[in-house]
């Protein structure tokens, strides 16, 4: 299953890594992805920052609040920066609850008290959860399944399973459990990318414009009991972004446009 997706993904990834990743310094490459990933991951949850807004905030910090944005949005983005850096610098850590909870703590550290007074960043929810039009299950039963999800995913990382399949499968069932009071989406996307980065793969960045398709793929897990739609979505998202950036690189290398 997913043989065609894997073949196409690996072909594009090889080209992407040779023409884009290998031509940039590792620091610049990760700084660029920190801005892109943070913009779109927070944007899926309603943050209105553009890529340029996020870049300005990263470069100048809270001393420069982009025009038209609330302090809450700026703080959420700053928290995401810290969580991103934590995840990307702890690729040798065990894939366990400590990594998960610390990631969520950083994601929600300075905004959770506003959104859920009394809740503690990095601690599992103590009440049932809702998001949009979704009512999640009994929180005690769902939280109790987190250790099993972490352990089974860690075990999958030792097997001959494509990292994209593991990342998507983990993400789908993590969002199904929805174990934290806030930041489940951002935390889940960061943890899925930990899986990919650990395997030496590019990040999957789900563009905010694809939010509806992403949410629909997640709903298939609850409604149809299958994660095939989400796995396909992850592959297609990764392939499309790499192809778009490769095309941009080719177009911007075409010096013939500037000749007299």
Secondary structure, DSSP 8 states (H G I E B T S, - for coil): --HHHHHHHHHHHHHHHHHTGGGS-HHHHHHHHHHHHHHHHHHHTT----HHHHHHHHHHGGGS--TT--HHHHHHHHHHHHHHHHHHT-TTS-SSHHHHHHHHHHHHTTTHHHHSTT--TTSB-SS--EETTEE---HHHHHTTHHHHHHHHHHHTTSS--HHHHHHHHHHHHHHH--BSS-HHHHHHHHHHHHHHHTT-------GGGHHHHHHHHHHHHHHS--HHHHHHHHHHHHHHHHHHHHHHHHHH-GGGG--
